[in-house]
Amino acid sequence: MRLAKSLKHALNILLHSKLRSWLTIIGIVLGVAAVVSIVSIGQGLQQNVQNRLGGLGADILTISPGGGRAAAGFRGGFGGGGGAAGGSTTLSTTSKNLTIKDIQVLKLINGVKYIQGIVSGRGETYYLSEKATISIDGVDPLVWKDMTTSEIAEGRILGPSDYGVVVVGSRVGKNTFKQPLALNRILTIEGKAFKIVGIIKEAGGGDDNKIIMPIAAARDTLDDKGGDDFNSIIIKTINADVVDAVMAEADSKLMISRHLTSKRKDFRINSAKATQERLADITNTLTLFLGAIAAVSLLVGAVGIANTMFTSVLEKTKEIGIMKAIGAKNRDIMLIFLFNAGFVGLVGGLIGIGLGSIVSALLPNIGLRLMGNGGAISTVIKPSLLVYSMLLSITIGMIAGVIPAYRASKLRPVDALRYE
């Protein structure tokens, strides 16, 4: 019997067992739809995390005063600086500001492209008789334009000769005061007037909630920010590949220049790249876990296929005997029932992919209604997910049909013809 005839017989069995076959197919449809929709949520979550962390810059290191964990295994998160330096875990008992001397030391490290010190604080800000306390960063305009990952939505970035001007974050501009901030408007910060020259495009990062001004103006405006001390030092490396090496060398050089031991460490180094990698691992694990839960429903569908195939073999026993009597071989009979199981998986997979894709497309809209603006669920359906779901569905169908097909192929013609 040719392969084409086996396929034709398998399709006839599927078409002439409509109710039982469709009940079985529904189980596969629900399983595949669950896999597609749940995995798409996990992939959407992963993409959202990467997009938000992308605004931090994978080639950026932040050095802050105050002790942190110095364990290599703790490098992945913020507050886990110094991880590149060694494997021991230490906590400092002192906190000391960073200075211009530290910047001079860090400039000598291979792989450092730009470096700047930042002065940070909170200042009372007045706008049209309204008052708010807002986070303020004083930056070096010469370097900040090359280091920032923020984009300007309106206006311009800080220039080298600027003093009494500020750039405001998008959320500060929209949400802090009753009237949205606009270009060329005046803000009064700690009693000093500043003109708004730029508004940062919202990106989900820390700059959205800040006012950024030249460092000289920040030292003159914020309390206790005079002198040469900095609240943090930002390093931009030549590329993301050298971040770990620069982090390790920065840790080592600062320990020496500041005359510190591991037990008296008074600074920490954070890497956005390490945070990205750690959160990517977490979201990957979450996606796999959710996909595994959804795959359980596919196993239930496989049991349904096996049950349907056993019943089909019993119903077609006499037909099997006739086919064997006229020359059909065991291999031919087995192929017919294997193809029949594969067709059930194929149809269930196609419909399941369609249903899962529709559910995934609707989830963001449902999320908006349930959670409000900014809290929507996002989903990502990759072509590879659809291909793998289809292959999984067909494979499960054929595996579930192996034993019934084998039993059908082993029936003796005489026994099959006498079966009632």
PLY file of the C-alpha trace (Angstrom):
ply
format ascii 1.0
element vertex 420
property float x
property float y
property float z
element edge 419
property int vertex1
property int vertex2
end_header
0.00 0.00 0.00
1.41 3.34 -1.03
1.97 6.18 1.43
-0.69 8.32 -0.30
-3.31 5.62 0.29
-2.37 5.41 3.97
-2.85 9.16 4.28
-6.20 8.96 2.50
-7.46 6.17 4.78
-6.30 8.09 7.87
-8.15 11.22 6.72
-11.31 9.18 6.05
-11.22 7.81 9.59
-10.95 11.36 10.94
-13.81 12.67 8.78
-16.15 9.76 9.53
-15.67 9.94 13.29
-16.69 13.58 13.59
-18.05 13.96 17.12
-15.45 11.78 18.82
-12.62 13.29 16.80
-13.67 16.89 17.47
-14.04 16.26 21.19
-10.46 14.97 21.13
-9.31 17.90 19.01
-10.80 20.38 21.49
-8.44 19.05 24.17
-5.45 19.71 21.91
-6.84 23.14 20.92
-7.08 24.26 24.55
-3.61 22.96 25.34
-1.92 24.66 22.38
-3.86 27.91 22.93
-2.76 27.93 26.58
0.88 27.39 25.62
0.84 30.14 22.97
-0.92 32.74 25.14
1.02 32.06 28.35
4.44 31.90 26.67
3.62 35.11 24.76
2.96 36.82 28.10
6.32 35.64 29.40
8.11 36.85 26.28
6.29 40.18 26.49
7.38 40.54 30.11
10.97 39.80 29.12
10.88 42.39 26.34
9.41 45.02 28.68
12.14 44.41 31.24
14.84 44.67 28.58
13.32 47.86 27.16
13.16 49.52 30.56
16.65 48.46 31.56
17.95 49.42 28.14
17.46 53.03 29.21
20.04 52.49 31.95
22.80 51.70 29.46
24.59 48.36 29.44
27.93 50.19 29.22
27.33 52.33 32.32
28.84 51.87 35.79
27.66 53.82 38.82
29.93 54.27 41.84
28.25 55.41 45.04
29.50 56.07 48.58
28.47 53.67 51.30
29.34 50.01 51.71
27.72 47.22 49.76
28.13 43.55 49.21
31.41 42.69 47.53
30.45 39.22 46.47
30.88 38.12 42.90
27.62 36.24 43.11
25.75 39.37 44.14
26.77 41.40 41.12
23.45 41.13 39.41
21.41 43.77 41.23
21.53 47.37 42.24
23.09 47.84 45.61
25.39 44.94 44.83
28.52 46.77 43.88
32.05 45.63 44.08
31.05 42.24 42.80
33.86 42.05 40.34
36.49 42.33 42.91
36.30 39.06 44.70
34.27 36.30 46.20
34.00 37.38 49.83
31.01 39.21 51.22
31.73 42.29 53.28
29.71 45.12 54.71
31.15 48.52 55.44
30.50 50.45 58.61
31.43 53.88 57.25
30.26 56.15 54.45
32.47 58.72 52.80
31.76 60.91 49.79
33.55 60.47 46.50
36.02 63.15 45.47
37.80 64.60 42.46
40.79 62.43 43.43
38.67 59.32 42.84
37.76 60.57 39.39
41.43 61.14 38.56
42.22 57.57 39.62
39.36 56.11 37.58
40.33 58.03 34.45
43.50 55.93 34.20
41.57 52.67 33.73
41.68 51.12 30.26
38.21 50.92 28.75
36.83 54.11 30.33
35.39 56.36 27.64
33.70 59.09 29.71
33.52 59.81 33.43
31.74 62.44 35.50
30.87 63.19 39.09
27.26 63.95 40.02
25.88 66.03 42.88
22.42 64.89 44.00
19.87 66.20 46.43
16.27 67.29 46.90
15.15 70.87 46.60
11.98 72.86 47.25
10.69 73.85 43.84
8.05 76.50 43.14
6.04 76.84 39.94
3.08 79.22 39.59
2.67 79.44 43.40
2.74 75.65 43.81
5.49 73.94 45.80
7.01 70.47 45.48
10.16 68.75 46.70
11.92 67.22 43.71
15.09 65.18 43.21
17.87 67.19 41.57
21.04 66.06 39.82
23.95 68.39 39.11
25.91 67.14 36.11
28.89 68.22 34.03
27.27 69.53 30.80
30.44 68.81 28.81
30.24 65.11 29.56
26.58 64.50 30.37
25.47 64.95 26.76
27.72 62.04 25.74
26.83 59.78 28.67
23.10 60.12 29.18
20.78 57.49 27.75
17.83 59.89 28.05
16.39 61.55 24.96
15.09 65.11 24.78
11.40 65.31 23.83
11.31 69.11 23.69
13.95 71.82 23.74
17.66 71.08 24.05
20.23 69.40 26.24
22.46 71.29 28.69
25.31 73.23 27.10
28.87 73.87 28.38
28.20 77.55 29.19
24.83 76.99 30.91
24.27 77.94 34.54
20.76 79.09 35.45
18.91 76.56 33.31
17.47 73.10 33.88
16.25 70.06 31.99
13.23 68.38 33.59
12.09 64.74 33.51
8.89 63.86 31.71
6.96 62.91 34.87
8.13 66.03 36.66
6.89 68.04 33.71
3.50 66.32 33.50
2.51 65.21 36.99
4.20 67.31 39.67
2.23 70.53 39.29
-1.35 71.22 38.25
-0.11 73.05 35.18
2.34 71.03 33.03
5.80 72.50 32.74
6.73 74.05 29.42
9.87 75.29 27.71
11.22 78.70 28.78
9.07 78.73 31.93
10.76 79.65 35.22
11.18 77.28 38.16
12.28 78.61 41.54
14.51 76.05 43.25
15.68 76.79 46.80
15.04 80.47 46.17
16.90 80.67 42.84
15.31 81.08 39.42
16.00 78.57 36.64
14.71 78.52 33.08
13.48 75.25 31.57
15.42 74.58 28.37
14.58 70.91 27.83
12.07 68.19 28.72
13.23 64.56 28.77
11.33 61.95 26.81
9.70 59.38 29.09
11.63 56.10 29.13
10.76 54.53 32.48
14.14 55.43 34.01
15.20 57.52 36.97
15.62 60.72 34.95
11.85 60.87 34.42
11.43 62.04 38.02
14.37 64.46 38.24
15.45 67.98 37.50
18.91 68.13 35.93
21.08 71.24 36.11
24.77 72.15 35.64
26.87 70.94 38.54
28.12 74.44 39.37
24.54 75.63 39.81
23.68 72.56 41.88
26.59 73.22 44.28
25.39 76.81 44.74
21.73 75.81 45.16
21.55 72.61 47.18
22.43 72.48 50.86
25.81 71.00 51.83
26.85 70.38 48.21
29.80 72.78 48.04
33.44 71.75 47.76
34.68 68.96 45.54
32.67 66.01 46.81
30.26 64.00 44.66
27.26 61.86 45.51
28.10 59.44 42.72
30.51 58.89 39.85
29.26 57.62 36.49
31.56 55.74 34.09
30.73 55.03 30.47
32.92 52.29 29.03
34.03 51.97 25.40
31.51 49.12 25.00
29.45 46.70 27.08
31.99 43.88 26.67
34.57 45.54 28.94
32.14 46.45 31.73
33.15 43.56 34.00
36.87 44.22 33.55
36.46 47.95 34.19
34.34 47.22 37.25
37.00 44.93 38.70
39.83 47.39 38.06
37.82 50.33 39.41
37.12 48.40 42.59
40.79 47.54 43.01
42.11 51.06 42.32
39.59 52.74 44.62
40.43 50.32 47.43
44.10 51.28 47.10
43.65 55.04 46.61
41.18 55.31 49.50
43.40 53.13 51.75
40.68 50.59 52.44
40.51 46.95 53.40
37.68 44.64 52.44
36.13 45.06 55.90
36.21 48.87 55.69
34.95 49.25 52.16
32.99 52.50 51.86
31.76 52.50 48.25
29.81 50.25 45.89
29.79 49.77 42.12
26.64 48.95 40.19
26.41 47.68 36.62
23.25 48.00 34.54
24.51 45.17 32.33
24.67 42.76 35.25
21.15 43.75 36.27
19.90 43.17 32.73
21.45 39.72 32.60
20.09 38.71 35.98
16.54 39.88 35.23
16.70 38.24 31.80
17.49 34.93 33.51
14.57 35.42 35.90
12.09 36.20 33.13
13.36 33.26 31.04
12.82 30.93 33.99
9.36 32.38 34.57
8.44 31.90 30.91
9.60 28.28 30.97
7.68 27.64 34.19
4.46 29.11 32.81
4.91 27.19 29.56
5.39 23.94 31.48
2.15 24.53 33.37
0.31 25.15 30.09
1.87 22.01 28.59
0.10 19.88 31.21
-3.14 20.50 29.32
-1.45 19.08 26.22
-0.77 15.87 28.12
-4.47 15.68 28.94
-5.16 16.10 25.23
-2.70 13.29 24.47
-4.67 10.95 26.76
-7.79 11.90 24.83
-6.11 11.08 21.51
-4.94 7.70 22.82
-8.46 6.90 24.03
-9.96 7.93 20.68
-7.44 5.83 18.78
-8.10 2.71 20.89
-11.83 3.12 20.23
-11.18 3.66 16.54
-9.12 0.45 16.34
-11.96 -1.51 17.92
-14.49 -0.02 15.49
-12.30 -0.69 12.46
-11.29 -4.24 13.45
-13.25 -5.89 10.65
-11.96 -3.37 8.12
-8.44 -4.10 9.29
-9.07 -7.80 8.72
-10.36 -7.12 5.21
-7.37 -4.92 4.33
-4.95 -7.56 5.60
-6.82 -10.27 3.72
-6.34 -8.39 0.43
-2.64 -7.82 1.01
-2.15 -4.90 3.41
0.96 -5.30 5.54
1.40 -4.59 9.24
3.38 -1.46 8.35
0.50 -0.14 6.23
-2.05 -0.58 9.02
0.25 1.07 11.53
0.84 4.05 9.24
-2.91 4.57 8.75
-3.57 4.91 12.45
-0.40 6.92 13.10
-1.39 9.38 10.38
-4.90 9.54 11.84
-3.46 10.52 15.23
-1.15 13.00 13.53
-4.12 14.62 11.73
-5.89 15.07 15.06
-2.79 16.83 16.43
-2.42 18.91 13.24
-6.00 20.20 13.25
-5.92 20.81 17.00
-2.59 22.63 16.66
-3.80 24.91 13.86
-6.96 25.91 15.69
-5.07 26.21 19.00
-2.47 28.53 17.46
-5.24 30.71 16.03
-7.12 30.83 19.34
-3.93 31.46 21.32
-2.91 34.29 18.99
-6.33 35.94 19.37
-6.16 35.69 23.16
-2.63 37.12 23.14
-3.75 40.03 20.96
-6.68 40.80 23.27
-4.71 40.62 26.53
-3.14 44.12 26.25
-6.61 45.66 25.83
-7.99 43.64 28.74
-4.96 44.72 30.81
-5.64 48.39 30.08
-9.23 48.09 31.26
-8.41 46.14 34.39
-5.25 47.94 35.49
-5.53 51.44 34.10
-3.11 53.34 31.89
0.49 52.24 32.16
-0.39 48.86 33.67
-1.25 46.93 30.55
-0.11 43.39 29.94
2.05 43.16 26.84
2.50 40.02 24.78
5.02 38.98 22.13
4.32 36.13 19.70
7.44 34.96 17.92
7.19 32.83 14.75
9.35 30.20 16.44
6.70 29.85 19.18
4.03 29.06 16.59
6.26 26.56 14.76
7.25 24.77 17.97
3.62 24.67 19.16
2.53 23.07 15.90
5.34 20.50 15.94
4.60 19.72 19.58
0.92 19.20 18.83
1.57 16.82 15.92
4.27 14.95 17.85
2.03 14.46 20.89
-0.75 13.22 18.61
1.45 10.63 16.92
3.07 9.50 20.18
-0.39 9.03 21.71
-1.39 6.95 18.67
1.67 4.66 18.65
0.30 1.93 20.94
-3.19 1.78 19.37
-1.60 1.75 15.88
0.79 -1.02 16.89
-2.05 -3.12 18.30
-4.05 -2.62 15.10
-1.10 -3.71 12.96
-0.65 -6.92 14.95
-4.25 -8.12 14.56
-4.49 -11.48 12.78
-6.75 -11.31 9.69
-8.82 -14.33 10.82
-9.43 -12.89 14.30
-10.19 -9.43 12.88
-12.76 -10.79 10.42
-14.56 -12.76 13.19
-14.63 -9.76 15.55
-18.15 -8.66 16.56
0 1
1 2
2 3
3 4
4 5
5 6
6 7
7 8
8 9
9 10
10 11
11 12
12 13
13 14
14 15
15 16
16 17
17 18
18 19
19 20
20 21
21 22
22 23
23 24
24 25
25 26
26 27
27 28
28 29
29 30
30 31
31 32
32 33
33 34
34 35
35 36
36 37
37 38
38 39
39 40
40 41
41 42
42 43
43 44
44 45
45 46
46 47
47 48
48 49
49 50
50 51
51 52
52 53
53 54
54 55
55 56
56 57
57 58
58 59
59 60
60 61
61 62
62 63
63 64
64 65
65 66
66 67
67 68
68 69
69 70
70 71
71 72
72 73
73 74
74 75
75 76
76 77
77 78
78 79
79 80
80 81
81 82
82 83
83 84
84 85
85 86
86 87
87 88
88 89
89 90
90 91
91 92
92 93
93 94
94 95
95 96
96 97
97 98
98 99
99 100
100 101
101 102
102 103
103 104
104 105
105 106
106 107
107 108
108 109
109 110
110 111
111 112
112 113
113 114
114 115
115 116
116 117
117 118
118 119
119 120
120 121
121 122
122 123
123 124
124 125
125 126
126 127
127 128
128 129
129 130
130 131
131 132
132 133
133 134
134 135
135 136
136 137
137 138
138 139
139 140
140 141
141 142
142 143
143 144
144 145
145 146
146 147
147 148
148 149
149 150
150 151
151 152
152 153
153 154
154 155
155 156
156 157
157 158
158 159
159 160
160 161
161 162
162 163
163 164
164 165
165 166
166 167
167 168
168 169
169 170
170 171
171 172
172 173
173 174
174 175
175 176
176 177
177 178
178 179
179 180
180 181
181 182
182 183
183 184
184 185
185 186
186 187
187 188
188 189
189 190
190 191
191 192
192 193
193 194
194 195
195 196
196 197
197 198
198 199
199 200
200 201
201 202
202 203
203 204
204 205
205 206
206 207
207 208
208 209
209 210
210 211
211 212
212 213
213 214
214 215
215 216
216 217
217 218
218 219
219 220
220 221
221 222
222 223
223 224
224 225
225 226
226 227
227 228
228 229
229 230
230 231
231 232
232 233
233 234
234 235
235 236
236 237
237 238
238 239
239 240
240 241
241 242
242 243
243 244
244 245
245 246
246 247
247 248
248 249
249 250
250 251
251 252
252 253
253 254
254 255
255 256
256 257
257 258
258 259
259 260
260 261
261 262
262 263
263 264
264 265
265 266
266 267
267 268
268 269
269 270
270 271
271 272
272 273
273 274
274 275
275 276
276 277
277 278
278 279
279 280
280 281
281 282
282 283
283 284
284 285
285 286
286 287
287 288
288 289
289 290
290 291
291 292
292 293
293 294
294 295
295 296
296 297
297 298
298 299
299 300
300 301
301 302
302 303
303 304
304 305
305 306
306 307
307 308
308 309
309 310
310 311
311 312
312 313
313 314
314 315
315 316
316 317
317 318
318 319
319 320
320 321
321 322
322 323
323 324
324 325
325 326
326 327
327 328
328 329
329 330
330 331
331 332
332 333
333 334
334 335
335 336
336 337
337 338
338 339
339 340
340 341
341 342
342 343
343 344
344 345
345 346
346 347
347 348
348 349
349 350
350 351
351 352
352 353
353 354
354 355
355 356
356 357
357 358
358 359
359 360
360 361
361 362
362 363
363 364
364 365
365 366
366 367
367 368
368 369
369 370
370 371
371 372
372 373
373 374
374 375
375 376
376 377
377 378
378 379
379 380
380 381
381 382
382 383
383 384
384 385
385 386
386 387
387 388
388 389
389 390
390 391
391 392
392 393
393 394
394 395
395 396
396 397
397 398
398 399
399 400
400 401
401 402
402 403
403 404
404 405
405 406
406 407
407 408
408 409
409 410
410 411
411 412
412 413
413 414
414 415
415 416
416 417
417 418
418 419
